[in-house]
Amino acid sequence: MTFGMQSSKMKILIAAKQNPAGIRAAKKAEKELSKFAEVHFDRSTALRLHKWKTRGISIRKFDGDVIVTLGGDGTFLWTAYQARVPILPVRIEGHGFLCTTDMKELLKSMEALKAKKYRTFERMRLRVEKIKPGIIDRLLRGSTYPQSVNEVAFARKRPSKILNVEFTIDGTKFEFVGDGVIFSTPSGSTGYSASAGGSLLDPSLNAIGVVPLYPFHSPIKPMAIPAGKKIEVKVKSNSCALIIDGHSGEYAREGDHFTIERGDPIQVVTFSDINFYERYRNAFLEGKFVKEKW
């Protein structure tokens, strides 16, 4: 972790969940942040606040100091695959396991944010690319999708059709028949991957989780591989959905070919150290999280 350096007036963007609680939190955060920072909003939030003409900006184009997300894990993930600057994820409802603070603590930490007395750490992301079929085209990069903080999933498109997917690691091919397969980061190991029976991965590990979804007469088990490996994926039969962090992707067809590898990490802001195992136990095993009302 590293400490932020002191500088002149900050430039902050607020990205809020698009519901009444998120918009109320955005108004409150703007009021406090405006005392020391130039505040902007993502375009959706700016539209809801009737400030889209003067204060709305694309997350992809924002080049300021910090993006503050107000919502939960979904809001953070939606922002993270577009962002180029550090993100401070603030939970206002739900588990918010990936969030590093809540709304009450944010309001108490305004002086620390103003003085840039915060830490940043990295969350690993995955990059997936679609490879074109031609010999010459294969030498070039194909379609590139938003980078994933949680997981890249290949899931069957129609419930009545099982999916046949082949993935290759270090030249070794694994053929899988079932509902699909998940490729997960350590952050994502507590999400969709965990629900599918994947192993918990410590965030300090540079690893990719590979989790089969409801295999049909297949002995393949969940595995964890070094993050430096490049994985090739081929859709062998039937169409499927390529889903990235639950927010983006496309429908893939039989014969489509992809690569998955470690991407660029996203910088996350926190005001205090986080004990991953204690947080996991409290959130998922003991249900110790407080729902705030905004």
SEGU-959474 format. One record per residue (C-alpha): residue number from 1; residue in one letter; y, x, z. Coordinates in steps of 0.001 Angstrom, whole numbers, plus 524288, in hexadecimal, padded with zeros to 5 digits. Example, Ala and Ser with C-alpha at 12.3 -4.5 7.8 and 13.67 -1.06 7.14 Angstrom:
! residues 2
<mikol: 1 | figu: a | c2: 7EE6C | c1: 8300C | c3: 81E78> $
<mikol: 2 | figu: s | c2: 7FBDC | c1: 83566 | c3: 81BE4> $
END
This chain:
! residues 294
<mikol: 1 | figu: m | c2: 80000 | c1: 80000 | c3: 80000> $
<mikol: 2 | figu: t | c2: 80DF2 | c1: 8046E | c3: 7FD85> $
<mikol: 3 | figu: f | c2: 81AE3 | c1: 8007C | c3: 8034E> $
<mikol: 4 | figu: g | c2: 8259A | c1: 7FAE7 | c3: 7FAB2> $
<mikol: 5 | figu: m | c2: 831CD | c1: 80334 | c3: 7F934> $
<mikol: 6 | figu: q | c2: 83F4C | c1: 7FE96 | c3: 7FCE3> $
<mikol: 7 | figu: s | c2: 848B4 | c1: 7FB7D | c3: 7F1CC> $
<mikol: 8 | figu: s | c2: 853C6 | c1: 7F274 | c3: 7EDE3> $
<mikol: 9 | figu: k | c2: 8534D | c1: 7E3AA | c3: 7ECB5> $
<mikol: 10 | figu: m | c2: 845BE | c1: 7DED8 | c3: 7E988> $
<mikol: 11 | figu: k | c2: 84179 | c1: 7D689 | c3: 7DE1E> $
<mikol: 12 | figu: i | c2: 83712 | c1: 7CC8B | c3: 7E1E9> $
<mikol: 13 | figu: l | c2: 82FE9 | c1: 7C215 | c3: 7DA40> $
<mikol: 14 | figu: i | c2: 829FD | c1: 7B60F | c3: 7E0C9> $
<mikol: 15 | figu: a | c2: 81DE0 | c1: 7AFBA | c3: 7DAD4> $
<mikol: 16 | figu: a | c2: 81A21 | c1: 7A34E | c3: 7E215> $
<mikol: 17 | figu: k | c2: 80EB8 | c1: 79A03 | c3: 7E186> $
<mikol: 18 | figu: q | c2: 812DB | c1: 78E3B | c3: 7D985> $
<mikol: 19 | figu: n | c2: 8119D | c1: 783E4 | c3: 7E412> $
<mikol: 20 | figu: p | c2: 81B43 | c1: 77E8A | c3: 7EE37> $
<mikol: 21 | figu: a | c2: 81718 | c1: 78891 | c3: 7F872> $
<mikol: 22 | figu: g | c2: 81930 | c1: 793D0 | c3: 7EF05> $
<mikol: 23 | figu: i | c2: 82681 | c1: 78F21 | c3: 7EA8E> $
<mikol: 24 | figu: r | c2: 82B1A | c1: 78D07 | c3: 7F89E> $
<mikol: 25 | figu: a | c2: 826A0 | c1: 79ABB | c3: 7FBFF> $
<mikol: 26 | figu: a | c2: 82DAC | c1: 7A01E | c3: 7F005> $
<mikol: 27 | figu: k | c2: 83A79 | c1: 799EA | c3: 7F45A> $
<mikol: 28 | figu: k | c2: 83911 | c1: 79F6D | c3: 8020A> $
<mikol: 29 | figu: a | c2: 8355D | c1: 7ACF3 | c3: 7FD27> $
<mikol: 30 | figu: e | c2: 840AE | c1: 7AD13 | c3: 7F382> $
<mikol: 31 | figu: k | c2: 84A4C | c1: 7A9D3 | c3: 7FE5B> $
<mikol: 32 | figu: e | c2: 845DA | c1: 7B559 | c3: 80694> $
<mikol: 33 | figu: l | c2: 8436C | c1: 7BF2D | c3: 7FBBB> $
<mikol: 34 | figu: s | c2: 85096 | c1: 7BC89 | c3: 7F559> $
<mikol: 35 | figu: k | c2: 85744 | c1: 7C26F | c3: 8013A> $
<mikol: 36 | figu: f | c2: 85356 | c1: 7D001 | c3: 7FCC2> $
<mikol: 37 | figu: a | c2: 84CD3 | c1: 7CF01 | c3: 7EF69> $
<mikol: 38 | figu: e | c2: 84EF9 | c1: 7CA2F | c3: 7E197> $
<mikol: 39 | figu: v | c2: 84535 | c1: 7BEFE | c3: 7E0D1> $
<mikol: 40 | figu: h | c2: 83E94 | c1: 7B9F0 | c3: 7D485> $
<mikol: 41 | figu: f | c2: 8338A | c1: 7B039 | c3: 7D228> $
<mikol: 42 | figu: d | c2: 82836 | c1: 7AF64 | c3: 7C8D6> $
<mikol: 43 | figu: r | c2: 82B57 | c1: 7A59E | c3: 7BE2D> $
<mikol: 44 | figu: s | c2: 82314 | c1: 79A88 | c3: 7C3AB> $
<mikol: 45 | figu: t | c2: 8292D | c1: 79B8E | c3: 7D12E> $
<mikol: 46 | figu: a | c2: 836CE | c1: 79CEE | c3: 7CB7E> $
<mikol: 47 | figu: l | c2: 834A7 | c1: 79092 | c3: 7C39E> $
<mikol: 48 | figu: r | c2: 83098 | c1: 7890A | c3: 7CFCC> $
<mikol: 49 | figu: l | c2: 83CB6 | c1: 78E18 | c3: 7D6D9> $
<mikol: 50 | figu: h | c2: 8459A | c1: 78AEF | c3: 7CB33> $
<mikol: 51 | figu: k | c2: 84938 | c1: 79956 | c3: 7C9FA> $
<mikol: 52 | figu: w | c2: 8417D | c1: 79CF3 | c3: 7BDE6> $
<mikol: 53 | figu: k | c2: 84D78 | c1: 7A00C | c3: 7B5A9> $
<mikol: 54 | figu: t | c2: 8535B | c1: 7A9F2 | c3: 7BF09> $
<mikol: 55 | figu: r | c2: 84888 | c1: 7AE9F | c3: 7C823> $
<mikol: 56 | figu: g | c2: 83BBB | c1: 7ACC0 | c3: 7C0CA> $
<mikol: 57 | figu: i | c2: 834A8 | c1: 7B8A3 | c3: 7BB58> $
<mikol: 58 | figu: s | c2: 8272B | c1: 7BBB1 | c3: 7B5FB> $
<mikol: 59 | figu: i | c2: 81E4B | c1: 7C265 | c3: 7BFD5> $
<mikol: 60 | figu: r | c2: 819E6 | c1: 7CBB7 | c3: 7B529> $
<mikol: 61 | figu: k | c2: 827F4 | c1: 7D001 | c3: 7B2AA> $
<mikol: 62 | figu: f | c2: 82C42 | c1: 7D121 | c3: 7C0D1> $
<mikol: 63 | figu: d | c2: 82EF8 | c1: 7DF6B | c3: 7C420> $
<mikol: 64 | figu: g | c2: 834EF | c1: 7DE30 | c3: 7D1AE> $
<mikol: 65 | figu: d | c2: 8300F | c1: 7E28A | c3: 7DEFF> $
<mikol: 66 | figu: v | c2: 826B3 | c1: 7D810 | c3: 7E3E2> $
<mikol: 67 | figu: i | c2: 820D5 | c1: 7CB10 | c3: 7DFD1> $
<mikol: 68 | figu: v | c2: 81EDB | c1: 7C18F | c3: 7EB26> $
<mikol: 69 | figu: t | c2: 81431 | c1: 7B798 | c3: 7E8B1> $
<mikol: 70 | figu: l | c2: 81445 | c1: 7AB2F | c3: 7F0E4> $
<mikol: 71 | figu: g | c2: 807B0 | c1: 7A377 | c3: 7F124> $
<mikol: 72 | figu: g | c2: 7FA37 | c1: 7A94D | c3: 7F2D8> $
<mikol: 73 | figu: d | c2: 7F059 | c1: 7B19A | c3: 7EBAA> $
<mikol: 74 | figu: g | c2: 7F1C0 | c1: 7A9BB | c3: 7DF20> $
<mikol: 75 | figu: t | c2: 8006C | c1: 7ABF7 | c3: 7DE6B> $
<mikol: 76 | figu: f | c2: 7FE75 | c1: 7BA77 | c3: 7E0FA> $
<mikol: 77 | figu: l | c2: 7F3EF | c1: 7BBC5 | c3: 7D67D> $
<mikol: 78 | figu: w | c2: 7FBE4 | c1: 7B422 | c3: 7CC84> $
<mikol: 79 | figu: t | c2: 80742 | c1: 7BD63 | c3: 7CEFA> $
<mikol: 80 | figu: a | c2: 7FF61 | c1: 7C9F8 | c3: 7CFF2> $
<mikol: 81 | figu: y | c2: 7F9FF | c1: 7C9F3 | c3: 7C235> $
<mikol: 82 | figu: q | c2: 807D6 | c1: 7C8F0 | c3: 7BCD9> $
<mikol: 83 | figu: a | c2: 80F2F | c1: 7D1E4 | c3: 7C639> $
<mikol: 84 | figu: r | c2: 813C5 | c1: 7DFE0 | c3: 7C46C> $
<mikol: 85 | figu: v | c2: 819E3 | c1: 7E19A | c3: 7D1F1> $
<mikol: 86 | figu: p | c2: 81492 | c1: 7E0B4 | c3: 7DFF5> $
<mikol: 87 | figu: i | c2: 81133 | c1: 7D328 | c3: 7E51A> $
<mikol: 88 | figu: l | c2: 8130D | c1: 7CDE0 | c3: 7F2E0> $
<mikol: 89 | figu: p | c2: 80941 | c1: 7C287 | c3: 7F391> $
<mikol: 90 | figu: v | c2: 80D56 | c1: 7B869 | c3: 7FDCC> $
<mikol: 91 | figu: r | c2: 80413 | c1: 7ADB8 | c3: 80242> $
<mikol: 92 | figu: i | c2: 809DF | c1: 7A04F | c3: 8048B> $
<mikol: 93 | figu: e | c2: 7FD13 | c1: 798A7 | c3: 80406> $
<mikol: 94 | figu: g | c2: 7EE74 | c1: 79A4D | c3: 80279> $
<mikol: 95 | figu: h | c2: 7E680 | c1: 7A689 | c3: 805B2> $
<mikol: 96 | figu: g | c2: 7EF8C | c1: 7AFFD | c3: 7FEB8> $
<mikol: 97 | figu: f | c2: 7E5BB | c1: 7BAE7 | c3: 80123> $
<mikol: 98 | figu: l | c2: 7EC6F | c1: 7C40F | c3: 7F788> $
<mikol: 99 | figu: c | c2: 7F9DE | c1: 7C14A | c3: 7FD50> $
<mikol: 100 | figu: t | c2: 7FF71 | c1: 7CBA0 | c3: 80653> $
<mikol: 101 | figu: t | c2: 80890 | c1: 7C2DE | c3: 80E3D> $
<mikol: 102 | figu: d | c2: 80C4F | c1: 7B4AD | c3: 81061> $
<mikol: 103 | figu: m | c2: 81945 | c1: 7AD9A | c3: 80F69> $
<mikol: 104 | figu: k | c2: 81CA9 | c1: 7AEBF | c3: 81DCD> $
<mikol: 105 | figu: e | c2: 81A4D | c1: 7BD5C | c3: 81DD2> $
<mikol: 106 | figu: l | c2: 821FC | c1: 7BEF6 | c3: 81139> $
<mikol: 107 | figu: l | c2: 82DEA | c1: 7B8AC | c3: 81770> $
<mikol: 108 | figu: k | c2: 82C67 | c1: 7C1B3 | c3: 82337> $
<mikol: 109 | figu: s | c2: 82B2F | c1: 7CD9B | c3: 81A63> $
<mikol: 110 | figu: m | c2: 83792 | c1: 7CC1B | c3: 8126B> $
<mikol: 111 | figu: e | c2: 83DF2 | c1: 7D818 | c3: 81878> $
<mikol: 112 | figu: a | c2: 831E1 | c1: 7E044 | c3: 8159C> $
<mikol: 113 | figu: l | c2: 831CD | c1: 7DB5D | c3: 80789> $
<mikol: 114 | figu: k | c2: 8404C | c1: 7DE21 | c3: 80636> $
<mikol: 115 | figu: a | c2: 83E6D | c1: 7EC17 | c3: 80B19> $
<mikol: 116 | figu: k | c2: 83212 | c1: 7ED78 | c3: 802CD> $
<mikol: 117 | figu: k | c2: 82A4E | c1: 7F097 | c3: 80EFA> $
<mikol: 118 | figu: y | c2: 81DA4 | c1: 7EBA8 | c3: 80968> $
<mikol: 119 | figu: r | c2: 8111D | c1: 7F181 | c3: 80464> $
<mikol: 120 | figu: t | c2: 80A92 | c1: 7F022 | c3: 7F742> $
<mikol: 121 | figu: f | c2: 7FC49 | c1: 7F156 | c3: 7F3D4> $
<mikol: 122 | figu: e | c2: 7F49F | c1: 7EFBA | c3: 7E74F> $
<mikol: 123 | figu: r | c2: 7EB53 | c1: 7E506 | c3: 7E33E> $
<mikol: 124 | figu: m | c2: 7E232 | c1: 7E89C | c3: 7D842> $
<mikol: 125 | figu: r | c2: 7E2BF | c1: 7E0C4 | c3: 7CBA1> $
<mikol: 126 | figu: l | c2: 7D92F | c1: 7DF46 | c3: 7C057> $
<mikol: 127 | figu: r | c2: 7DCB3 | c1: 7E021 | c3: 7B202> $
<mikol: 128 | figu: v | c2: 7D4D2 | c1: 7D856 | c3: 7A817> $
<mikol: 129 | figu: e | c2: 7D602 | c1: 7DA13 | c3: 79967> $
<mikol: 130 | figu: k | c2: 7CFDA | c1: 7D2F5 | c3: 78E11> $
<mikol: 131 | figu: i | c2: 7CA66 | c1: 7DC44 | c3: 783F6> $
<mikol: 132 | figu: k | c2: 7CB63 | c1: 7D8C2 | c3: 77598> $
<mikol: 133 | figu: p | c2: 7BE90 | c1: 7D8D9 | c3: 76DF4> $
<mikol: 134 | figu: g | c2: 7C1EF | c1: 7E199 | c3: 76266> $
<mikol: 135 | figu: i | c2: 7BE7F | c1: 7F016 | c3: 76264> $
<mikol: 136 | figu: i | c2: 7CCB5 | c1: 7F42C | c3: 760C4> $
<mikol: 137 | figu: d | c2: 7D1A1 | c1: 7E9A4 | c3: 769DF> $
<mikol: 138 | figu: r | c2: 7C854 | c1: 7EE44 | c3: 7748E> $
<mikol: 139 | figu: l | c2: 7CF99 | c1: 7FB3E | c3: 774A2> $
<mikol: 140 | figu: l | c2: 7DBF9 | c1: 7F3D2 | c3: 777D6> $
<mikol: 141 | figu: r | c2: 7DEF1 | c1: 7EB83 | c3: 783A3> $
<mikol: 142 | figu: g | c2: 7DC56 | c1: 7DD15 | c3: 7825F> $
<mikol: 143 | figu: s | c2: 7E262 | c1: 7D1E2 | c3: 78A05> $
<mikol: 144 | figu: t | c2: 7E758 | c1: 7D59A | c3: 79789> $
<mikol: 145 | figu: y | c2: 7E84B | c1: 7CB76 | c3: 7A255> $
<mikol: 146 | figu: p | c2: 7EFEF | c1: 7CB3C | c3: 7AF20> $
<mikol: 147 | figu: q | c2: 7EA66 | c1: 7D495 | c3: 7B91B> $
<mikol: 148 | figu: s | c2: 7E217 | c1: 7CEA5 | c3: 7C3D8> $
<mikol: 149 | figu: v | c2: 7E42C | c1: 7D069 | c3: 7D276> $
<mikol: 150 | figu: n | c2: 7D82D | c1: 7C875 | c3: 7D654> $
<mikol: 151 | figu: e | c2: 7CE2D | c1: 7C6E5 | c3: 7CB9C> $
<mikol: 152 | figu: v | c2: 7CAA2 | c1: 7C567 | c3: 7BD65> $
<mikol: 153 | figu: a | c2: 7C07C | c1: 7BAB2 | c3: 7BB92> $
<mikol: 154 | figu: f | c2: 7B83B | c1: 7B6C2 | c3: 7AFF0> $
<mikol: 155 | figu: a | c2: 7B38B | c1: 7A8E5 | c3: 7B292> $
<mikol: 156 | figu: r | c2: 7AC41 | c1: 79F32 | c3: 7AA2F> $
<mikol: 157 | figu: k | c2: 7B507 | c1: 795A4 | c3: 7A321> $
<mikol: 158 | figu: r | c2: 7AC17 | c1: 789BF | c3: 7A35E> $
<mikol: 159 | figu: p | c2: 7A367 | c1: 78606 | c3: 7AEF0> $
<mikol: 160 | figu: s | c2: 79825 | c1: 782AE | c3: 7A5CC> $
<mikol: 161 | figu: k | c2: 797B2 | c1: 79040 | c3: 79F89> $
<mikol: 162 | figu: i | c2: 79388 | c1: 79C83 | c3: 7A6BA> $
<mikol: 163 | figu: l | c2: 79A8D | c1: 7A91B | c3: 7A362> $
<mikol: 164 | figu: n | c2: 7947F | c1: 7B5BA | c3: 79E8A> $
<mikol: 165 | figu: v | c2: 79D10 | c1: 7C17F | c3: 7A171> $
<mikol: 166 | figu: e | c2: 79A1B | c1: 7CFE0 | c3: 79FA5> $
<mikol: 167 | figu: f | c2: 7A1A0 | c1: 7DA31 | c3: 7A739> $
<mikol: 168 | figu: t | c2: 7A043 | c1: 7E8DD | c3: 7A5DC> $
<mikol: 169 | figu: i | c2: 7A2D6 | c1: 7F349 | c3: 7B022> $
<mikol: 170 | figu: d | c2: 7A12C | c1: 801C4 | c3: 7ACE3> $
<mikol: 171 | figu: g | c2: 799F0 | c1: 7FE29 | c3: 7A07B> $
<mikol: 172 | figu: t | c2: 7902A | c1: 7F5A2 | c3: 7A7C8> $
<mikol: 173 | figu: k | c2: 78FA4 | c1: 7E771 | c3: 7A384> $
<mikol: 174 | figu: f | c2: 78D74 | c1: 7DC07 | c3: 7ACB4> $
<mikol: 175 | figu: e | c2: 78AB3 | c1: 7CEC1 | c3: 7A6D1> $
<mikol: 176 | figu: f | c2: 78DD2 | c1: 7C2F4 | c3: 7AF20> $
<mikol: 177 | figu: v | c2: 78AD2 | c1: 7B489 | c3: 7AD33> $
<mikol: 178 | figu: g | c2: 79111 | c1: 7AA7C | c3: 7B603> $
<mikol: 179 | figu: d | c2: 79E60 | c1: 7A4C4 | c3: 7B94F> $
<mikol: 180 | figu: g | c2: 7A5D0 | c1: 7B17F | c3: 7B71C> $
<mikol: 181 | figu: v | c2: 7A9C1 | c1: 7BE42 | c3: 7BD6B> $
<mikol: 182 | figu: i | c2: 7B54A | c1: 7C2C4 | c3: 7C5B3> $
<mikol: 183 | figu: f | c2: 7BB93 | c1: 7D038 | c3: 7C5AE> $
<mikol: 184 | figu: s | c2: 7C358 | c1: 7D17E | c3: 7D23D> $
<mikol: 185 | figu: t | c2: 7CD07 | c1: 7DAAD | c3: 7D8B2> $
<mikol: 186 | figu: p | c2: 7CBFE | c1: 7DD6F | c3: 7E767> $
<mikol: 187 | figu: s | c2: 7D6FE | c1: 7D377 | c3: 7E958> $
<mikol: 188 | figu: g | c2: 7CF47 | c1: 7C96B | c3: 7E1C6> $
<mikol: 189 | figu: s | c2: 7C2D8 | c1: 7CBFB | c3: 7E968> $
<mikol: 190 | figu: t | c2: 7C76D | c1: 7C22F | c3: 7F3B7> $
<mikol: 191 | figu: g | c2: 7CA01 | c1: 7B782 | c3: 7E9A0> $
<mikol: 192 | figu: y | c2: 7C1EF | c1: 7B20D | c3: 7DE68> $
<mikol: 193 | figu: s | c2: 7B8BB | c1: 7BDB1 | c3: 7DF3C> $
<mikol: 194 | figu: a | c2: 7B5A3 | c1: 7BAE2 | c3: 7ED8C> $
<mikol: 195 | figu: s | c2: 7B2F2 | c1: 7AC91 | c3: 7EA79> $
<mikol: 196 | figu: a | c2: 7A925 | c1: 7B110 | c3: 7E02C> $
<mikol: 197 | figu: g | c2: 7A1FD | c1: 7B9F4 | c3: 7E9C4> $
<mikol: 198 | figu: g | c2: 7A8F0 | c1: 7C6C2 | c3: 7E6DE> $
<mikol: 199 | figu: s | c2: 7AAA0 | c1: 7D17A | c3: 7F0F0> $
<mikol: 200 | figu: l | c2: 7B6F6 | c1: 7D39A | c3: 7F8C4> $
<mikol: 201 | figu: l | c2: 7BE03 | c1: 7DFC5 | c3: 7F3B6> $
<mikol: 202 | figu: d | c2: 7C755 | c1: 7E749 | c3: 7FC64> $
<mikol: 203 | figu: p | c2: 7D4BD | c1: 7E802 | c3: 7F587> $
<mikol: 204 | figu: s | c2: 7D49C | c1: 7F6C5 | c3: 7F73E> $
<mikol: 205 | figu: l | c2: 7C8DB | c1: 7F7C5 | c3: 7EE36> $
<mikol: 206 | figu: n | c2: 7CB03 | c1: 7FAAD | c3: 7DFD9> $
<mikol: 207 | figu: a | c2: 7C042 | c1: 7F1B0 | c3: 7DB51> $
<mikol: 208 | figu: i | c2: 7BD6B | c1: 7E644 | c3: 7D25E> $
<mikol: 209 | figu: g | c2: 7B465 | c1: 7DB6C | c3: 7D6B4> $
<mikol: 210 | figu: v | c2: 7AB13 | c1: 7D584 | c3: 7CCBF> $
<mikol: 211 | figu: v | c2: 7A617 | c1: 7C815 | c3: 7D0D9> $
<mikol: 212 | figu: p | c2: 79D08 | c1: 7BF65 | c3: 7C8B7> $
<mikol: 213 | figu: l | c2: 79FB6 | c1: 7B0D3 | c3: 7C97C> $
<mikol: 214 | figu: y | c2: 79371 | c1: 7A8BF | c3: 7CBD9> $
<mikol: 215 | figu: p | c2: 789E7 | c1: 7B0F3 | c3: 7C3C5> $
<mikol: 216 | figu: f | c2: 77F61 | c1: 7A9D7 | c3: 7BC16> $
<mikol: 217 | figu: h | c2: 772A3 | c1: 7B164 | c3: 7BE0C> $
<mikol: 218 | figu: s | c2: 77A4C | c1: 7BE1C | c3: 7BEE7> $
<mikol: 219 | figu: p | c2: 7778C | c1: 7C8AD | c3: 7C920> $
<mikol: 220 | figu: i | c2: 78549 | c1: 7CE7C | c3: 7C825> $
<mikol: 221 | figu: k | c2: 78BA7 | c1: 7CF51 | c3: 7D58D> $
<mikol: 222 | figu: p | c2: 799F4 | c1: 7D17F | c3: 7D97A> $
<mikol: 223 | figu: m | c2: 79DFD | c1: 7DFB6 | c3: 7D870> $
<mikol: 224 | figu: a | c2: 7A9A9 | c1: 7E868 | c3: 7DB41> $
<mikol: 225 | figu: i | c2: 7AD07 | c1: 7F352 | c3: 7D1B9> $
<mikol: 226 | figu: p | c2: 7B778 | c1: 7FE00 | c3: 7D1DD> $
<mikol: 227 | figu: a | c2: 7C49B | c1: 7F941 | c3: 7CCCB> $
<mikol: 228 | figu: g | c2: 7C507 | c1: 8046F | c3: 7C305> $
<mikol: 229 | figu: k | c2: 7BA26 | c1: 7FE6B | c3: 7BAF1> $
<mikol: 230 | figu: k | c2: 7BD30 | c1: 7F6F6 | c3: 7AE7B> $
<mikol: 231 | figu: i | c2: 7B54D | c1: 7EA86 | c3: 7ACDE> $
<mikol: 232 | figu: e | c2: 7B25B | c1: 7E483 | c3: 79FA8> $
<mikol: 233 | figu: v | c2: 7AFA4 | c1: 7D5E8 | c3: 79F0F> $
<mikol: 234 | figu: k | c2: 7AA06 | c1: 7CE64 | c3: 79392> $
<mikol: 235 | figu: v | c2: 7A83B | c1: 7BFB1 | c3: 7929B> $
<mikol: 236 | figu: k | c2: 79A76 | c1: 7BEAB | c3: 78D1E> $
<mikol: 237 | figu: s | c2: 79944 | c1: 7AFF0 | c3: 78B77> $
<mikol: 238 | figu: n | c2: 7A18E | c1: 7A3C1 | c3: 78D74> $
<mikol: 239 | figu: s | c2: 7B022 | c1: 7A387 | c3: 7900F> $
<mikol: 240 | figu: c | c2: 7B5EC | c1: 7A620 | c3: 79D6C> $
<mikol: 241 | figu: a | c2: 7C2A2 | c1: 7A678 | c3: 7A4E4> $
<mikol: 242 | figu: l | c2: 7C8E0 | c1: 7B397 | c3: 7A7DC> $
<mikol: 243 | figu: i | c2: 7D085 | c1: 7B135 | c3: 7B45F> $
<mikol: 244 | figu: i | c2: 7D9F1 | c1: 7BB08 | c3: 7BA6A> $
<mikol: 245 | figu: d | c2: 7DDD2 | c1: 7B85B | c3: 7C884> $
<mikol: 246 | figu: g | c2: 7DC9A | c1: 7A9D6 | c3: 7C5D1> $
<mikol: 247 | figu: h | c2: 7E980 | c1: 7A9DE | c3: 7BE60> $
<mikol: 248 | figu: s | c2: 7E734 | c1: 7AF07 | c3: 7B0A9> $
<mikol: 249 | figu: g | c2: 7DD21 | c1: 7B295 | c3: 7A682> $
<mikol: 250 | figu: e | c2: 7D716 | c1: 7ABE6 | c3: 79ABC> $
<mikol: 251 | figu: y | c2: 7CA94 | c1: 7A641 | c3: 79546> $
<mikol: 252 | figu: a | c2: 7C166 | c1: 7B0CF | c3: 79037> $
<mikol: 253 | figu: r | c2: 7B792 | c1: 7AE74 | c3: 7856E> $
<mikol: 254 | figu: e | c2: 7AA17 | c1: 7B3B5 | c3: 78294> $
<mikol: 255 | figu: g | c2: 7AB3A | c1: 7C1D3 | c3: 77E37> $
<mikol: 256 | figu: d | c2: 7B852 | c1: 7C47E | c3: 784D4> $
<mikol: 257 | figu: h | c2: 7B8DB | c1: 7D204 | c3: 78ADC> $
<mikol: 258 | figu: f | c2: 7C140 | c1: 7D66F | c3: 79667> $
<mikol: 259 | figu: t | c2: 7C3A9 | c1: 7E24D | c3: 79EE3> $
<mikol: 260 | figu: i | c2: 7C71D | c1: 7E207 | c3: 7AD52> $
<mikol: 261 | figu: e | c2: 7CC89 | c1: 7ED9B | c3: 7B4D6> $
<mikol: 262 | figu: r | c2: 7D5B2 | c1: 7F118 | c3: 7BFE1> $
<mikol: 263 | figu: g | c2: 7E3BE | c1: 7EDC1 | c3: 7BC8B> $
<mikol: 264 | figu: d | c2: 7F0DA | c1: 7F11E | c3: 7C28B> $
<mikol: 265 | figu: p | c2: 7F1EE | c1: 7EDF0 | c3: 7D115> $
<mikol: 266 | figu: i | c2: 7FBC6 | c1: 7E434 | c3: 7D63D> $
<mikol: 267 | figu: q | c2: 804A5 | c1: 7E86D | c3: 7E172> $
<mikol: 268 | figu: v | c2: 8048D | c1: 7DF33 | c3: 7ED26> $
<mikol: 269 | figu: v | c2: 80ECE | c1: 7DF05 | c3: 7F7EF> $
<mikol: 270 | figu: t | c2: 80B6E | c1: 7DD80 | c3: 80648> $
<mikol: 271 | figu: f | c2: 81301 | c1: 7DECE | c3: 81301> $
<mikol: 272 | figu: s | c2: 8073F | c1: 7E30C | c3: 81B21> $
<mikol: 273 | figu: d | c2: 7F9AF | c1: 7E8E5 | c3: 819EC> $
<mikol: 274 | figu: i | c2: 7EEB9 | c1: 7DFA6 | c3: 81628> $
<mikol: 275 | figu: n | c2: 7E130 | c1: 7E04D | c3: 81C48> $
<mikol: 276 | figu: f | c2: 7D8DD | c1: 7DB42 | c3: 8110F> $
<mikol: 277 | figu: y | c2: 7CCA2 | c1: 7D85C | c3: 8190E> $
<mikol: 278 | figu: e | c2: 7D3D8 | c1: 7D183 | c3: 823F7> $
<mikol: 279 | figu: r | c2: 7DB68 | c1: 7C98D | c3: 81A04> $
<mikol: 280 | figu: y | c2: 7CEE2 | c1: 7C5EA | c3: 812E9> $
<mikol: 281 | figu: r | c2: 7C81C | c1: 7C1D0 | c3: 81F79> $
<mikol: 282 | figu: n | c2: 7D3A6 | c1: 7B9C0 | c3: 8240D> $
<mikol: 283 | figu: a | c2: 7D602 | c1: 7B2F8 | c3: 8170C> $
<mikol: 284 | figu: f | c2: 7C844 | c1: 7B069 | c3: 8121D> $
<mikol: 285 | figu: l | c2: 7BF0F | c1: 7B11E | c3: 81DBB> $
<mikol: 286 | figu: e | c2: 7C762 | c1: 7AB56 | c3: 82887> $
<mikol: 287 | figu: g | c2: 7D156 | c1: 7A377 | c3: 820C8> $
<mikol: 288 | figu: k | c2: 7DCDC | c1: 7A922 | c3: 82846> $
<mikol: 289 | figu: f | c2: 7E834 | c1: 7A660 | c3: 81F41> $
<mikol: 290 | figu: v | c2: 7F409 | c1: 79DF9 | c3: 821E1> $
<mikol: 291 | figu: k | c2: 7F918 | c1: 79431 | c3: 81807> $
<mikol: 292 | figu: e | c2: 807C7 | c1: 794BA | c3: 81768> $
<mikol: 293 | figu: k | c2: 80FBF | c1: 788F2 | c3: 81382> $
<mikol: 294 | figu: w | c2: 81B5F | c1: 78A66 | c3: 80A64> $
END
